[in-house]
Amino acid sequence: MESFSFSGLGTGWTVLIDGDVIHPQVKNDILVYTQTFEKRFSRFLPGSEVNAFRTSEAGEYILSSDFLFLLETADRLRSFTRGKYDPAVATVLESVGYGGKQGLSSLAREGKNIFPQWSLCEKKLVIDGPIAFDLGGIGKGYCIDGIASILHNAGYKYFLVEGGGDMVATTKVDGSFFRIAVEFPGKPDTAASIVHLVNQGIAVSDIFRRRFGKWHHLIDPHEKVVVKNIIGCTAVTPNAFFADCMTSGLFFAPTEQYEALAEAFEASYIVFYEDGTARISHQWEGEIL
């Protein structure tokens, strides 16, 4: 099994190919795709699409097809979570010191504590004034699936793509599965479950990896408080994008919405709570340790 590792989107990436070698041109295509995706959708880069409306006036704006699709999905999550998941949280993240503002225009708005409003109408973005987006909760999965498409289009049938702990995998050449350990949140040396990935994606999210001061990155944008009670979650779905969407939804949605989320994103899941208990969906096929 050949591996190819690189850095991008602020994390490490690995591509595993079973039964074949990775052609140099394919490696280059993957690097170019990942770098381009970061330039387009990183909140930390002034010229990115998610920062394109930092100085914009209220109105309607045309988006690229990728950005439109991501915001359409984010809007679905916003509905599932009753507004607690909102990519406009970039405004709040900056106000509490998560991420530098060097080279970025101010998001200051008239009146204190006014949260930017946005909607989609006839494939256009409608905003009420300056706004920036953070697609970190779903963008990485979309990028992982993009790399998988590059591999498929290049003729590779058996592989795994991993980015920052989230991944998508086919089968191995012999038809067997990729065996993946699910880490117990906050305990890197402790596995909570073992999952067998077969043409599926998996995503993990927790409150420990991205912290700044007393805050972590999972913030209720309207209440301006960090998510409490839940310390982490894992989802298995048909692709990495759905898995990323599912973990974002699990952190913010009321529990009565979990099954609707699972149906929407074809997911099985585990949610870990701060009291040491866990909620495991009935569809979960992984081994519980």
C-alpha positions in Angstrom: 0.0 0.0 0.0 1.5 3.3 -1.1 1.0 6.5 0.9 1.3 10.2 0.0 1.2 12.9 2.7 1.0 16.6 2.6 -0.2 19.7 4.5 -3.2 21.9 3.7 -6.1 23.7 5.3 -4.2 23.9 8.5 -3.9 20.1 9.0 -2.1 17.0 7.8 -3.4 14.9 4.9 -2.7 11.3 3.8 -3.7 9.4 0.7 -3.4 5.6 0.7 -3.5 3.6 -2.5 -3.9 -0.1 -2.3 -2.5 -2.3 -5.0 -1.1 0.5 -7.1 1.4 3.4 -7.1 0.4 7.1 -7.2 1.4 8.7 -10.4 3.3 12.0 -10.0 0.7 13.9 -12.1 -2.1 12.7 -9.8 -0.1 13.8 -6.7 0.3 17.2 -8.3 -3.5 17.4 -9.2 -4.3 16.6 -5.6 -2.0 19.3 -4.3 -3.3 21.9 -6.7 -6.9 21.1 -5.9 -6.3 21.3 -2.1 -4.4 24.6 -2.4 -7.0 26.1 -4.7 -9.8 25.0 -2.3 -7.9 26.6 0.6 -7.5 29.9 -1.3 -11.2 29.9 -2.1 -12.7 28.9 1.2 -10.3 29.7 4.0 -11.6 32.3 6.5 -8.0 33.3 7.2 -7.1 34.4 3.6 -8.3 38.0 2.6 -9.0 37.0 -1.0 -11.1 34.0 -0.3 -14.8 33.6 -1.4 -15.9 33.4 2.2 -14.4 36.8 2.9 -15.7 38.4 -0.3 -18.5 40.2 1.4 -16.7 41.8 4.4 -17.3 45.3 3.1 -20.4 44.7 1.1 -23.6 46.6 1.4 -27.0 44.9 1.9 -28.2 43.3 -1.3 -28.2 40.2 -3.5 -25.0 38.6 -4.8 -24.2 35.9 -7.3 -22.0 33.0 -6.0 -19.8 30.4 -7.5 -21.5 27.0 -7.8 -19.3 25.4 -5.1 -19.9 28.3 -2.7 -23.7 28.2 -3.4 -23.8 24.4 -2.8 -21.9 24.8 0.5 -24.2 27.6 1.7 -27.3 25.7 0.7 -26.1 22.7 2.8 -25.2 25.1 5.7 -28.7 26.5 5.5 -30.2 23.1 5.9 -28.0 22.6 9.0 -29.1 25.9 10.2 -32.7 24.8 10.0 -32.0 21.4 11.7 -30.2 23.2 14.6 -32.7 26.0 14.9 -30.1 28.6 14.0 -27.3 27.3 16.3 -25.2 26.2 13.4 -24.5 29.2 11.3 -21.4 29.8 9.1 -21.7 33.5 9.8 -20.2 32.6 13.2 -17.0 34.0 11.8 -18.1 37.3 13.2 -18.3 35.9 16.7 -15.1 33.9 16.4 -13.1 37.0 15.5 -14.7 39.0 18.4 -13.3 36.4 20.9 -9.9 36.1 19.3 -10.0 32.9 17.2 -7.9 33.5 14.2 -5.9 36.6 13.2 -7.4 39.5 11.3 -4.2 40.5 9.6 -5.0 41.7 6.0 -8.8 41.3 6.6 -11.2 44.2 6.7 -13.1 44.9 9.9 -16.5 43.3 10.4 -17.7 46.0 12.7 -21.4 46.8 12.2 -23.6 49.6 13.4 -24.9 48.8 16.9 -23.3 46.3 19.3 -23.9 42.6 19.2 -25.8 42.6 15.9 -25.4 39.3 14.3 -25.2 39.4 10.4 -28.2 38.0 8.6 -28.1 36.0 5.3 -30.4 33.9 3.2 -30.5 32.4 -0.3 -33.1 33.4 -2.8 -33.2 32.2 -6.4 -29.6 30.9 -6.2 -28.3 34.3 -4.9 -26.9 35.3 -1.5 -29.0 37.9 0.3 -27.2 39.8 3.1 -28.1 42.7 5.4 -24.6 44.2 5.4 -20.9 43.2 5.8 -20.5 39.5 6.5 -17.9 36.7 6.5 -18.4 33.0 6.7 -16.7 30.1 8.3 -17.2 26.8 6.5 -14.7 24.8 8.7 -17.5 22.5 9.9 -18.3 21.2 6.5 -15.7 22.3 4.0 -13.0 19.8 4.8 -15.3 16.9 4.0 -16.2 18.5 0.7 -12.4 18.8 -0.1 -11.8 15.1 0.9 -14.5 14.0 -1.5 -13.0 16.2 -4.2 -9.7 14.4 -3.8 -11.5 11.1 -4.0 -13.0 12.2 -7.3 -9.6 13.0 -8.6 -8.5 9.5 -7.8 -11.6 7.9 -9.3 -11.2 9.9 -12.5 -7.5 8.8 -12.7 -8.6 5.2 -12.6 -7.8 4.3 -8.9 -10.4 2.0 -7.4 -8.9 1.2 -3.9 -7.9 4.0 -1.6 -8.4 6.0 1.5 -8.2 9.8 1.8 -7.7 11.3 5.3 -7.6 14.9 6.3 -7.3 15.9 9.9 -8.9 12.7 11.1 -11.8 12.8 8.7 -11.7 10.4 5.8 -13.4 8.5 3.0 -12.4 5.0 1.9 -13.3 2.4 -0.7 -12.5 -1.2 -0.1 -9.0 -2.8 -0.4 -8.0 -4.7 -3.5 -9.0 -8.0 -1.9 -12.4 -6.7 -1.1 -11.7 -6.3 2.6 -12.4 -3.1 4.7 -10.3 -0.4 6.1 -10.3 -0.8 9.9 -10.6 2.6 11.7 -10.3 3.3 15.4 -12.6 6.0 16.8 -10.8 8.0 19.5 -12.5 8.8 22.7 -12.7 12.6 22.8 -9.7 14.1 24.7 -8.0 10.8 25.1 -5.7 10.2 22.0 -4.6 6.8 23.3 -8.1 5.4 23.9 -10.3 4.0 21.3 -14.1 4.1 21.9 -15.1 2.0 18.9 -13.7 0.2 15.8 -15.3 0.9 12.5 -15.0 -1.0 9.2 -15.2 1.5 6.3 -16.4 0.1 3.0 -17.1 2.8 0.4 -18.0 5.2 3.3 -16.9 8.4 4.9 -16.2 9.1 8.6 -15.8 12.4 10.5 -14.9 13.2 14.1 -15.3 16.4 16.0 -14.5 17.3 19.5 -13.9 20.4 21.8 -10.3 19.7 22.5 -8.3 20.1 19.2 -9.1 23.8 18.5 -9.0 25.9 21.6 -8.2 29.6 22.3 -8.1 30.7 25.9 -11.2 29.5 27.7 -13.0 29.0 24.4 -13.2 26.2 21.9 -14.3 26.6 18.3 -17.9 25.2 18.6 -19.8 28.4 19.5 -23.5 29.2 19.6 -23.4 32.4 17.5 -26.5 34.0 18.9 -25.9 33.2 22.6 -22.1 33.7 22.1 -21.3 30.8 24.4 -19.4 27.6 23.7 -21.3 24.3 23.3 -21.5 22.5 26.6 -22.4 19.0 27.6 -21.2 17.3 24.4 -17.5 16.8 24.2 -17.3 15.0 20.8 -19.1 13.0 18.2 -18.4 10.7 15.2 -20.5 10.0 12.2 -20.3 7.4 9.4 -22.0 8.2 6.1 -21.7 7.5 2.4 -19.1 10.2 1.9 -16.9 12.5 3.9 -19.0 15.6 3.2 -22.1 14.1 4.7 -20.0 12.9 7.7 -18.7 16.4 8.3 -22.2 17.8 8.0 -23.6 15.2 10.4 -21.0 15.9 13.2 -21.7 19.7 12.8 -25.4 19.0 13.2 -25.0 16.7 16.2 -23.1 19.4 18.2 -25.8 22.0 17.7 -29.1 20.2 17.1 -31.6 19.3 19.8 -31.6 15.6 20.4 -35.1 15.2 19.0 -33.6 16.2 15.7 -30.9 13.6 15.6 -32.9 11.0 13.7 -34.0 13.5 11.1 -30.3 14.5 10.7 -29.3 10.8 10.4 -31.9 10.3 7.7 -30.9 13.4 5.8 -27.2 12.5 5.7 -27.6 8.7 5.7 -25.6 8.5 8.9 -24.9 6.4 11.9 -23.3 8.2 14.9 -22.0 8.3 18.4 -22.3 11.4 20.6 -20.0 11.6 23.7 -21.1 13.6 26.7 -19.0 15.3 29.4 -20.4 13.0 32.1 -18.7 10.0 30.4 -21.9 8.6 28.8 -22.6 8.3 25.1 -25.5 8.2 22.7 -25.2 5.5 20.0 -27.5 5.4 17.0 -29.2 2.1 16.3 -27.6 2.0 12.9 -24.1 2.0 14.3 -22.3 -1.1 13.1 -18.9 -0.4 14.7 -17.5 -2.5 17.5 -17.9 -0.7 20.9 -14.9 -1.0 23.2 
